[in-house]
Amino acid sequence: MARLKLNKEEINSIQELQQRNNDILFQLGDAEVALRNLQIRKEELMKAWDELMIDDKSFGDAITEKYGKGTIDFQKNEIVTGD
């Protein structure tokens, strides 16, 4: 088996390629962590949204039971019913 020496330019090229590879892999890892954190945040927000929808429906049902069906005039803070 022959052993041949690489010249300085070839060694520098190999080292540069290895460094670029390492940099890209590191950035990919950062991107994966960021994506996972976004997924966790999305899941938290979706849970909060579900809870809001439950609260909204409960409140709407309570208002409807108290005042009957109608619409809320937010500027006058009144409920307008069909009665």
Phi, psi and omega in degrees: 000128181272143176243118181243142181277137172277147177277169184302320180297318179293319177297316178298319179297316178298315180296320179296316178297318179297319180294317177299319177300312179299317180298316180294316179298320178296316179294323175298319177298315177300318180296319179297318178296316179298317178298318179297317178297321176295320178297317178298315180297319178298316179298319177297316180293322178295322177296316178297322178296315178301316179296320177298317180297322177295313178299318180298315180295317179299316179295315179299318178297318180295317179295317179297319179295322183285316188249347187090176181291142179181190177236151181262129174263101185291333180289326180257358182054048181229158171251132181254115181254165180277355182286000000 
